[in-house]
Amino acid sequence: MNDPTAKILFIDADINILNDLKKLLKDEEWICRFVTSGSAALECLSKTEIDLVVSATKLADYDGIQLQTEIRDHHPEVVRIFLTAQPRQKNVIKALVEGHTQQIIPLPGLIRN
């Protein structure tokens, strides 16, 4: 069965950011899942069909680039996006250039140079 509803996995160690995203997206038709660790994200991906991953660049148990690379290698069909307060950080830009992530979205109101 092909379900046209987008399935999105949000990964951030900051529960406040995840709660804000839940509030922001509550009226959308997408199926959204929210986890606070890289290991929980990988477990979710192994059990659930996911179309899009939106991940923080820093997690307690994973480096964000390492996590995005693992997702790319094991789930190449999943689109990968970084949500970061530091979009101009060299390693974040390098991750985009090298294909570890496919897009960078700055966190509004938290951007630091």
BELHUWO-V698504 format. One record per backbone hydrogen bond with DSSP energy under -1.0 kcal/mol. CO is the residue of the C=O (numbers start at 1). NH is the residue of the N-H. Records with the same first field share a line. If there is no record, write none. Layout:
# BELHUWO-V698504
CO: NH, NH
This chain:
# BELHUWO-V698504
6: 31
7: 51, 52
8: 33
9: 54
10: 35
11: 56
14: 18
15: 19
16: 20
17: 21
18: 22
19: 23
20: 24
21: 25
25: 28
31: 8
33: 10
35: 12
37: 41
38: 42
39: 43
40: 44
41: 45
42: 46
44: 48
51: 79
52: 9
53: 81
54: 11
55: 83
57: 64
62: 59
63: 67
64: 68
65: 69
66: 70
67: 71
68: 72
69: 73
70: 74
71: 75
75: 78
79: 53
80: 102
81: 55
82: 105
84: 107
85: 112
86: 89
89: 93
90: 94
91: 95
92: 96
93: 97
94: 98
95: 100, 101
96: 99
103: 82
105: 84
107: 110
